[in-house]
Amino acid sequence: MSRPNPLFAATSLVVATLALSACNKPPADGAAPAQPGSDAAATAPAAADHAFDAAINAADFAQHVKVLASDEFEGRAPGSAGEDKTVQYLEAQFKRLGLKPGNGDSYFQTVPMVETTADESTVLKLDVKGQARELKFGTDMVVGTRTGQPEVKVEASDLVFVGYGVNAPEQQWNDYAGVDVRGKTVVMFVNDPGFHGQDATLFEGKRMTYYGRWTYKFEEAARQGAKAALIVHDDAGASYGWDVVKNSWSGAQFDLPAKDDPEPRLPVQGWITADTARKLFADLGQNFDQLYQAAGKRGFKAVPLQAKASVDLKSKISEKSSRNVIARLDGAKRPDEAIVYMAHWDHLGHHSEEGGHEGHPAAAKGEGHDTIYNGAVDNASGVAGILEIAEAFSKQTPPPDRSLLFLAVTLEESGLLGSKYYVAHPTVPLDKTVAVINLDAMPIIGKSKDMTVVGFGSSELEDILKTVADGQGRVLHAENTPQDGFYFRSDHFNFAKAGVPALYAKGGDDLLDGGVEAGQKAQVDYRDKRYHKPADEFDPSWKLDGVVQDLDALYGVGKILAGNEQWPNWYPGNAFRAAHDKLMAPAKK
């Protein structure tokens, strides 16, 4: 879809000149993490003897991914030895490029965090019409707490089914209307009302809104005063299988301290499997499929259930910190204005076969099955991408007029926490931040005829990207599965909520080699076999010409913005436009 916009005239002139084808948790022994400039930092894993080129290219990209996704980096868990290696590597690369520290005189921004590791022997006890039942962690359910408390108890809490758990006044929808859930345990479906019934008249039809995200559902349950909340998992609604939920909720979980994130928090929150929910509702005389239908219709009323939940959740709690890594290239003419390229460096660390977490001896020794979640695509690929783009900008002639900020954030896998903290404590004021370009899980499946813009139709950044993509002979389109809610699952979202125009785009599915069928098959294969699994490792057989194509395009967008005086906005009617207008109101551009 094309939108006429005055940005086209300016960007067309600039794009003609683009050569797009070229272009702290301490260790287990209690020692403190390595600090910049220390001997330990000096021994950070390097890129071997690789000679990097100024132009964006596959060999350089691959080298970065191989290092970041190596077993030596242990899955890049925040607060681990893998974090130390990761941030030291990034600091070394930014120094190699001649970039300045992006946080005063430091390349690091400390992000306070609470590390919570639930006891995985925890059971959730249900009283179902007087009959006792126990749900096992990992098999039937997963639960955790954001309270920072080593023990949280829920005793005989009444269960209430609240549909999709949504309170959306602008949609005239409130699943909590007429029911008091204070002190109770709410049970709800994932995704938006209307999703399972495929009702296109509700919310945004097939495209997931923020109300469909599990993070929102827990936030709203806390605002309503619930004691606990359980989301019913299903593959289609969540867009991933139960194994992803189990892996993501096992081991250490991270959060910002309550003082840095004052939103209400639930004592206990988690998921139950669809099979568990189906049996529970059947035992209560409720038809599971009919509840899906009822919950997806206007006028739905919450259903009190003849069941009670109890859980004694013990957790290991540690107050620690992690680090965002920030580098800066000063603009030649307007250095106070910046374009931000960002990617999250963190992944899931490693888990033992017994369901343990980072630091387990079996995992460290590599015994048994592969226990390291290397996160090569998710998201060593995005970090490698911003390093490649940084290299291109650092060698650009003439240099950019505006500054470039390269931001590698932590704690994305824990709920976009590193970017949330940065937005609350920006090193470039948000009203001086022209745009954010996010790289997350770059496709490694070859060149494509298209580019996917996640959240397509959002901002004027798409007009600039369209001009660049036209020069590559590619078309832009929305994501094929808008119901998956990818727009709310990556770090640009925190900038968007603050009003800063944000672009999240990558190669599409229409491959030069094999077309749409091959592209979609490859994407599904990654989702089912490698996403949030130990199998997400670097593979020398990756087709990286498509990544180079994507990085050239994203670099091209930033080059245009860094060389002119444009201030892109969200499109009229977009939910974030009001926040942008408020953000920019005091500034005279």
N, C-alpha and C positions, 0 to 999 in steps of 0.2 A: 504494500500500500504506500502510495506517495502522498506527502503533504506539502502543498506549496508553502514556502517560507522565505523571507528575505535573506536568510543565512545562505541560501543556495548561490546567490550571486557572488558573494565573497569567497565561499569555499571552492567554487568552480575554478576561480583564478589561481588559488593556491594549490589545489590538487593537481593542476597541470604540471607543476614543477616537482611533484613527488616521484621519486624513483622507487615505487612500491615493490618492484621485484627484488631490489637490493635490501630495498629496505622494508619468685624463685623457690622451686623445690630443691632443697639440697640433696646431694647424692646420698645413697643409703647409709654411708658411714657418718653422715652429719656434716661433712665438709661443705663450705659455701660454694655456690656456683662460680665458675670462672668469670672474672671481670675483664672488661676491655683493657688491653695493654698488659695483662698478666702473662706469666710464662705459659699458663694453661691455654690462654686465648691464642698465644703465638703458635701453639701446636694444633690449632683447629684444622680439621681435614681440608686440604686444599684440592684444587682441581687438577691434581697430578701435574704433568708437564704439558697440559693442553694449552695451545696458543690460541687465544680468543681473537676473533675478527671483529672489526667495527660494525659490519653489516649483520643484520639478523640472519641466522643460518641454523640449519638442523644440527650440525655437529656441536656447536656451542650449547644449544638448547639441551641436547642429549647429555652432554657432559654435566651440566648443572643437575639434571634430574637424576642421573646415575649416582651422584654424590649424595644429594638430599634424600633419596629413596633407598640408599644402601642400608644393609643390616647394621652397619656401624652407627647409624643415626637412630636405631631402635624404634622406628615409627614416630619420631618427633612428638612425643607426648609433652605437653606443657609441664614444667617443673621437674623434668627428668634430665639425665645426662644427655639424652638426645636433643633436648632443647639447647643445652650449652653448645653442643656441636653445631646445631643449626644456626643460632644467632651469631656465633663466631664466624661461621662460613659466610653468612650474609654481610657481616661487617667487613670481612676481608675483601669480598667482591666489590662492595661499594667503595672501599678505599682504593682498590685497584683501578676503579673507573674515575677516581679523582672527585667523587661526590662528597659533599660536606655532611657532617652530622645533621640530622633533621630535628633533633630535640635539644636545642642549645648547643653545648659542646659534646653531646653524646649521640650515638646512633641508636640508643635504646630508650624506650619509654616503659617504666615499670608499671605493670598491671597487677594490682593486688588481687589475690584469689583465695578462695576457700576450697581446699581439696577434700572431698567427701567420698569415702569408699564404703559402700554398704556391705554388711555381712551377707554373703550370698547363700548362707544357710537359712536366711529369713523365710518364714512362711506367712502367707496371708490367710487368716482363719475366717471362714464364713459360717454364719448360722443361717441356714436356709430352711425356714419354716420349722425350726427346732432341730434340724439335722446338721451335724457338724461336717465341715469340709475344709481341707487344707490345699492351698495353691502353692506350688513350689516355684522358687525364684529361677528364672531362665526358661523353665519348661512351660509353666502356665501363666506367669506374670513376671514383671520387673517393677520394682519400686525404688524410690530414692527420696531424699529430703533436701531442701534448700535452706533449712533453718540454721545450719552450722552447729546443730546439737548432736552429741554422740549417741543419744538415745531418744527416740520419739515413739510414743505409744498412742495408738488409736484403740479405744475399747468400746465394743458393742455399738458402733456407729451405724445408724440407719442408712441403708442404700436407697438412693433416689436416681432414677433414670431421667436424664435431662436432655434427651435427644442429641443434638449436635453441640450443646453447651454454648450457645451463641446468644449474646445480647447486643443487637445491632439496631439502635433507634432509627437510623436513617433508612433501614430496610424494613421498618415496622416489624421487627422480629425479636422476640425475647423468650428463650427457652426456660428462663427462670421465673417467668410471670406466674404469680399465684402460688409460689412454693417458697418456703423458708428452708434453706439448706445449711444454715449455720450449725456447725458441729457434726454435719452428716458427710457421708461419702457419696459423691456424685459419679455416675457412670455415663459415658457419652460416646458417640461415634466420632471418628476422625473425618476431616474434610468438611465441606459446606453443606448446609441444608439443600436438598435437591440433587446432590451428587449421585447417590446410589439409585435414585429414581430417575436420573437424567432429565430433570425438569429445568429446561433452559430459561424459564421465566423467573427463577430464584437467584438472587445475588448476581453474579456475573456469568451465569450459565456454566459452561464447561470449565472456564478459567477459575482456579482457586483464588479466593481472597484471603486476607490475613486471618479472617475468622475461621478458616479451615485448618490453619496450622495448629499443631499440638501445643506449641508454646503459648499461643493466645488462649487456648482452652484452659490451660492450667492457670494463667493469669486471671481470667474471668472467674474461675471457680474460687480463687483466693479472694477476689474482690467481693464475692457473694458470701464469704465467710465459711466455706466448706472446710471440713477437717481433712479430707482426703479426696483425691480425684483419680479415676481410672478411665483410660481411653481404650475402647475396643479396637484392636488392630484388625485391619484387613488389607491384603496386598494392594488392591486397586485404590482404596481410599488413602492409604499412606504413601503409595507409589514405591514401596519396597517391602520385602518379606520380613517375617518375624526374626530371622537370623540377624538382620540389620539392627532391629530394635534391641535384641539380646546383646549383641556385640557392643552397641553404643552405650548401653546402660550398665554393662558389667565393668568391674574395676573402678578406678578413680574417676570421679566426676568433679567438674570444676564450676565455680560460680564466682561472681563478684561479691565482696562483702556487702551486707545489707546497707551499710552507711553509704556505699557508692552506687547503690541501686535500690532506692527506697520503695519500690513497688511491693504490694502485698505478696506474701509467699505462703504456699501450702505447707503444712507439716509433713504430709506424705503425698507423693504423686507418682503415677506410673501407668503401665499398660497391662491389659490382659489379652490373651489370644482370642481369636474369633471362636474357636472350638470351645474354649472355656466359657465365654460369654453365652454361646448358644445353649450349652448344657445348663448354665445357671438360670437363664430365662425360662427354659423349658421346665425346670424343676419348680419355678415360681408360677407356672401356668401361663407364661407369656410366649407368644409366637414371635421368634426372632425376626423373621422376614417381614411380618406385619409391623413390627416396631420400626424397621427401616422405612417402610412406607409412611407410617404415621408421623415420624420425626421429620420427614421431608415435605410436610404440608403446613400451610399457614394455619394458625390456631392450635398447633400442637400444645398439649399440656403435659407437664412433667408427671412421671409415674412413680409414686412411692412404692418400694419393693418390700416384700415380707422377708427381708434378709438384713443381717447385721455383719459388719466387718470389724475385725480386730487384727492388729499387727503390733509387734514389738520390734521396731527397726533400730538395730544398733549399727553405728557407722564409726569408722575411723576418721577423725577430723584434724586437719592441719591447715593453719593459716600460712600461706606462702605467697609467692609472686611469680609472674611470668613476664615476658617482654615482647612488646612490639618493637620492630626494627624499622627505623626511619632514616632515609637519606635524601639529600636535597641538592638539586642543581639550580643555582641562582639564575634568574632571568637577566638578560642584558639591559632591558629597558624598564620593565615593570616587575621587579623582583618580589614585591609584596603580594602579587597575585599568583596563584598556583593551580596547576592541574595535577591531580593525584592519580597515580597508578597503584593499584593495590591487589594483594593476594594473601590468603592465609597460609602460614607455614606449618601449622600444627596438624597432627593426625592422631590416631588412637593408641600409639605406643605399642606395647605388646602384652599379651595375656597368656596365662598358662593354660594347659589342657584341662586343668582342674577348675577352670573358671576364675583364676587369679588375675593379677594385673601386673603392671610395670614393676619390675624388681623381683619377680618370682624366679627362683633358681633354675627351674626347668626351662623357662623362657630364655633366660640369659645364656644358658648353655646350648640352646638350640636342640634340646632333646625332643624326641617324638615328632609330632606334627609341627608345621611352621606356625610359630606363635607371634611373629612380628608383623604388624599392620603397617607396611612400608609407605602406603599412600603415595604411589608414584604419580598416578593421574590426579588423585585428590589428596594434596594439591601441590606436590612438587612441580607439576607441570605449570601451574599458574605462577609460582615463585620464579621458576626458570624463565617464564615469559616476561615478568617485569624486569628481571636482570638483563635479558636481551634488549628490551626496549630502553632501559637505562643506558646500556652500552651505545645504542644508536644515538640517543640524545646527547650523550657525553662527547661524541665525535662529530656531531652535526655542525655544518658550516653553511650559513652563519649560525651562531648559537641562538637558542630560543629567546624571545622577548620576555615571556613570562617564566616563572620558576616551575620546575617539575619536582614533585614530591613522590618518592617511591616508598610505599608503606606495606611492610609485611607484618600482618597482624597474627596474634595468638588467639587461642580459645574460640575459634570459629566452630569447631565440632561440639563445643559445650554451650552453644546458643548465641554465637556472634558476639562474644563478650569482649574480645580485644578491640574490635571496631567500635563497639558500644562505648568502651572506655575512652578510645581516642576521640570520638565525636563529642564526648563530654569534656575532654581536655585536649583540644586540637593544638597542634604546634603552628599551624597556619589558621588564622581565624576563619570560621566557616563562611562569613560574608566576603572573604577574599579567596575562597576556594571556588574556582570557576566551574569545575566538573570533576567527577570521579569516574575512573574506568576500571572495572573489576575483572580480574582473570581468575577463574575457578574451574578446574577440571577441563583442561583443553583437550579437544578431540585429537586423537593420534591415529586417525583412520584414513588419511589421505586428503588430497585436494577436493574441494566441493564447489559446486556451481552457485551455492547460496550461503548466507550467513543467518544464523538464528539469533534474534534479539529477544532475550528473555524479558517479558513485560512489554512487548512490542506495542508501540503507540503511546509511549509515555512522555518522551521529552524531545526537544529540538536537537539533542545530540544525535538522534537518529537521522536527521537531515544531513548532518556532516558525514556520518558513517555511510549514508546512501551515496553521496558523491564519491567517496573513496572506493566503495564497493563497485560502483559503476565503472570506475577505472580498472578494476580487476575482472570485469565481466560477470559480476555476481549480483544476485538479488537478495533483498532482506525479507524476512518473514518472522512470524511469531513462532514460539516453541510449539512442537507438535503435540505436547501433552500439557497444556496450560493447567489442567486439573491437578498436576503434581506440585504446583505452588513453588517452583524454583525461584521465583522472584523474591520470596520471603526467606530463602534458605541460604543466602550468601551475604557477605559483609556490606555490599553496597546499600543494603536495605536500611542500615542505621543512618547513613548519610541521607538517603531519600527521605526518611522520616523527619530529618532536620531541615529538609528543603533543598539540599544540594543536588543538582541534576546528576544522575548516575546512569552509566551505561554498562550493561552486562551482555556481551555478545560473543559469539564464537562460531566456528564452522558448522554448517548445516549437514543435512543427511543426504543431499543429492550429490553423490560422489561422482567425480569424473570417471572413476573406475568402478562401475557397477550400479550407478544410479541410486535412487531412493531406497530400493530394496536392500542393497548392500549396506548403505549407511544406517538404516534403521536396524538391520540385523546386528551390526557391529555395536550400536549403542545399547541394544537389549542384552547382548552378550556381556558387555561390561557391567551393566546394572545387575545382572543375575549372578555373574561368576566372580566379579572382582570388587565391586563397590563395597567399601567398609569390610573388606575381607583381607586375609593375608596375601591373597593372590594379586592384589593391586601392586605389582612390582614392575620395574623397568624391563622392557622387552626390546632387544636389538632389532626385532622385526617390525617395530612400529613404523608407520608411514608418516614421516614428519614434514613432508612438503606442505601438507595442509596446515600444520601449526605455523610454519613460516609465513604462509599466506595470511593467516589470521593475525599474527603478530604485526606483519606489515600494515594491515588495515587498521589495527588499533593504534599503532604508532602514528599512522597517517592522521587519525582524528586528533590526537594530542598535538601533532606538529602544526596543524591548522590553528587550533585554539591557542597554542603557545606563541603563534606568530601574528596574532591580530588582537582586536579589542572586543571581541564578541563576548556577551554574557548569556549563554543559553538558558532557557527557562523550561519548565514542564509545559506540556501542551495544555490549552484551556480545557477545563473539566477534569484534569488529573487530580487525584487526591492529594498530591504533594505540592501542588502549585501555590496554595495559600501559605504553606509553611515557607516556601521560597520567597514569596512576595514580602512576607513579614520579616524574614531574615535580611533581605536586601533593602528594606525600606529606609533604614537610617543612612545607608551609603549612597553617595552621589556618584553614579557611574557616567 
